[in-house]
Amino acid sequence: MRVRTLLTFAAGAAAGAGATYLLDPETGQLRRRELRRDALSQARDTTLAVGRGGATLSADVARAAIDGYRQARLDAAGERPST
C-alpha cells in the first residue's frame, strides 16, 4: 500500500510540474506550440514509416503466396521445382 501511495504522489507531482511548465504565462504558449509541432512531426514520421513497412510486408506476403501457389501446382503435377 505504501508503494502505491508513493507512486500516486510521484504521478501527481509530475502532472503538476508538466502543467506548470506548459501553462507558464510568460513562455507557456511557445512551449505548447513547440510541443504541438514536435508531436505532429513524430506522428507524420511514424505514419510514413508504417506505410513503407506495410507496403514491404504486403509485397512479401504476395510473393510468398505466389511461390506457395506455384509449389502446390508443381507438387500436384508431381514435378520438381527448377533451381
Contacts in CASP RR format, 6 or more apart in sequence:
PFRMAT RR
TARGET T0000
AUTHOR 0000-0000-0000
METHOD contacts of the structure
MODEL  1
MRVRTLLTFAAGAAAGAGATYLLDPETGQLRRRELRRDALSQARDTTLAV
GRGGATLSADVARAAIDGYRQARLDAAGERPST
21 28 0 8 1.000
21 31 0 8 1.000
22 28 0 8 1.000
22 31 0 8 1.000
22 32 0 8 1.000
22 35 0 8 1.000
24 31 0 8 1.000
70 81 0 8 1.000
71 81 0 8 1.000
74 80 0 8 1.000
74 81 0 8 1.000
END
